[in-house]
Amino acid sequence: MASPLDYDPTLLGVINLSPESMVKDSIVAGPEAALERAKALREHGVTALDVGGRSITPDAPPVDDAE
């Protein structure tokens, strides 16, 4: 079906590697799981990803460069 818009909308998928995320369905456990989730989201039409690697809560532990 053609879009009535003059542009194609962006569908954003969210993947969180931080267990503190408020969006529990977006949490994955590690890089391999994140890649699998990204592939699944793409299959469902997602055209952009927001990957959260660190919680923004004030008491969240820092993430080191290797992670």
Residue pairs with C-beta under 8 A, 6 or more apart in sequence:
3 9
8 47
10 47
10 48
11 45
11 46
11 47
11 48
12 46
12 47
12 48
12 49
12 50
13 37
13 38
13 41
13 42
13 44
13 46
13 48
13 49
13 50
14 23
14 26
14 49
14 50
14 52
15 26
15 28
15 34
15 37
15 38
15 41
15 49
15 50
15 51
15 52
16 23
16 26
16 27
16 28
16 51
16 52
17 27
17 28
17 30
17 31
17 34
17 51
17 52
17 53
18 27
18 52
18 53
18 54
18 55
18 60
19 27
19 55
20 55
20 57
20 60
21 27
21 52
21 55
26 52
28 34
28 36
28 37
34 51
38 49
41 49
53 63
53 67
54 60
54 62
54 63
